[in-house]
Every structure is written in structure tokens, then in C-alpha cells.
Amino acid sequence: MRELNPNNKKHVLFTLFFATLYLSTFTFGGGYVIVTLLKDKFVDHYHWIDEEEMLDLVAIAQSSPGAIAVNGAIVVGYKLCGIPGVFVSVLGAILPPMVILSVISLFYQAFSTNPYISAVLSGMSAGVGAVIASVVWDMGSGVVKTHDWINMVIMVISFCISYFLNVNVVIIIITVAVFGLIRTLGNEKGWWKK
């Protein structure tokens, strides 16, 4: 992992702003699409965050209220540059949607009845589905790579009760968070072995 030079904080903030601005501008399909792009940018390209830590940051972003794209920018920005990183990355993440939605709202009537725009959006939804499947694969394989069978069982059970039983995701996240806290405390106190 490439260490960030504290003397070069302006460069890191500049890079962070333009990376989140770029990702937010060209990401269609919601926050789950941006997760894989954040990983590609900050783990694979810049090597500023390792893959396991990125999974932890994504878990925090997903379990926090609000848009996952903004939450992802917040946790990555804070990890890299503290509070200034949060402001810079959030600004980069929210500017493109604000501008694009403002323009679209001005021409909404023309967009809503245009068959060409409908065709473009339909094609984009297929691409977004593929990107979301890629995110699921990356995150799921990250859990499997830890060789922690308890986490694998939690992942499968969480999927099953969400998909087949339609249990609210908030309930699943809170339950798993409490279980994770109890498990971590148990490991630290020596209540059971890992």
C-alpha cells in the first residue's frame, strides 16, 4: 500500500476531489455502482487503501443512513485526509448530481416523452445490473477469502431472509451488527476461541 505523504496533503485533497467528482459524474444506477468504482480508484489504482479496509469502509457506508455514494465518499475522504477529506470528497460526490438533476428538471417534459432518451435509459439499466452484480461478486468473494465460516454463514442467511422472507434490511443490518459486536467482545474477553 502506498503511504500518503503528509507534506503533500493538497495533492491528495485535489486528487480526492477530482476522483469523486469523476466517479459521481459518470456513475449511473445508484450508490452500489459507485462502490466498485471507489475500490478500483483507491485500492487498485492509487493503492491508498487495502482491499480488506475498503470492505470495512463500504460496510460502514451501507449501514449508515443516507445515499451510499455520499456515505462512501465520506468514509474514504475521512480515511485519507480526515475532516478536510470529508468536505472535499462530499463536494465532489454531490456536485454532478445537483447540476445534472437541475438541468433535467428544466427540460423534464421533453425528456419524459422522448423515445430516444427512454431507449438510452433502458440500455443503461442493463449495464447497471451488470455493475451491481460485479459489486456483489467482489464483496462476497472478499468475505469468502477471509476463510471465516461464521461470516460466510451470516452472508448466506442474510441473503436468504432478505430475498425469500422479505425481512427489512434495517433489521438484518442491526441484528448482524449486534452479533458482530458480541462476537468481537467475546473474542477480546476470551469467552470463546476464534
N, C-alpha and C positions, 0 to 999 in steps of 0.2 A: 504494500500500500504506500503510495506516495505521500510523504508528510507535507502538510501545508506550512509554508513559510510565514511566520507571524509578521515579518517585516514587509511582506507582500500582500497584506490584507486587502488593500484597494484592488489589486488584481483579482483576488479571489472573489470579492464582492461584485466586481464588474462581470467576471465570468459567471457567477451565480445568477445575477440579474438577467444576462442575455441568454443563459441556458434555460431558465424557467420561462422567460418571455418567448423563446423559440418553441419550447415544448408546448406551452399553452396555446400559441398561435396555430400550430399545425396538428393539434390533437383533437380528434373528433370522436365522440362516443362516450364521454363521461370520464370520471376520475380513474376508473380501473385501467383505462388505456394509458394514462399518464404514468402509472406505477412502473410499468415495464420500461417506459422511456426514461424515467428518472434513474432506474437501475442501469440501463445502457449508458447513460451520460456520466453518472457519478461513480459507478462501480467499474464498468468496463472501459470507459474512455479516459476519465480523469484519474481513476484509481484513488479517489479521496475517501471512499467508504468501502469496507469489505462487504461481501455478499450477505453474510450472516447478520451483520449490523443493519444492512439495508432491509432485510426481512423484519427485523425488530421495529425499525422506523415505520415501515409500511403497516405493521400490526397496530402501532400507536395511532397512525393516521386514520386507519379504518375504524378503530374503536372510538374515536373522538367525534363529537357532533360537528356537523358542517360538511362542506364539499371535500371529498377526498383529495382532489387536486390541490386545493389550498392547504389542507392539513399536511399533505406530503411535502409541499414547498416549505411549510413552517418547520417541520421536524428536520428536513435536510438543511435548511438555512441555519437553524439553531445549532445543529451538529457541527457545521463547518465554520460559522462565524459568530455564534451567539445571537444576541438581540439584533445587532445590525444586519446579520444574515437573514433573520426572520423578516424584517421590514423589506429588504431588497428582494428576497425570493417571493414574498407575497405580492409585492408590487408587480414583479414580472409575471406572476401567475394570473393576476386579476385584470391587468390592462387589456390584453387581447379580447377576452370575452366581453368586457364592458364596451369596447369600441365596436366589435362585430355585432353584438346584440343591439346596440344603439342604431347602427346603420340598417340592420334588418328590420327593426321596428318602424323606421321611417318608410320602408318600402314593403311592409308586410303584405298588403293587399296584392301587389304584383307578384310577390314570391309565392303566396299561398295558392294562386290559381295557375302558375306556370308549370306545364307538364315536364319541361326540361329540368327544372330545379327538383321536381318530385323524383325524376329518374336518377339524378345525381345523388340525392339523399338516400334513395333506395340502394344504390350501389355502394355508397359509403357504409350503410348499416351492415352489409355483408363483410366488409373489411374490418369493421369494428368488432364484429363477432369473432373473427379470427384472432385479432389482437387480444381480446379478453381471454380467449382460450389459451393463448400464449402466456398470459399473466398467471392463469390458474396452473398451468403446467410448471412454470418457473417456481411459483410459491410452493406448490405441492411437492415438487422434487426436492426443494430446499428442506422441507420437513422430513422427507424420506432419507435424505443424505445424512441427517443427524443420527440415524440409527436408534432413535429413541422411540421404542414401540408404543409408549404411552401417548406421545404426541401424534403418532400415526393413527392410533385408535380414536383419539379425540377428533382428529380431522375427519375420519370416516363417519363417526357418529354425528358430528356437527352437520356434515353434508346431508346425511340421511334424514335427520329430524327437521332440517330446514326444507329440503326438497320434497320428501314424501309426506311429512306430517304438517308442513306449513307453519312450524313454530317460528315466532317472531325472532328476527336476527338479533335484536337487542337482548332478548332473554338468553340466547345462546352465548353472546359475547360476555355478558355479565357472569353467567354460570362458569364459563371457561376461565374467565379472569380470576374469579374467586378460587376455582380449583388450582389454577397456576400459582396463586399467592399461597395457598395452603401447602401445595407441593414444595414450593421454594422454601417456605419457613420450616417445613418438615425436614428437608434436606440439610438446612443450616443448623437446625437444632439436633440433628441426628436421630430423628424419630424413626426413620427408615432409610434403607440404602437406596442410592440412585439406581 
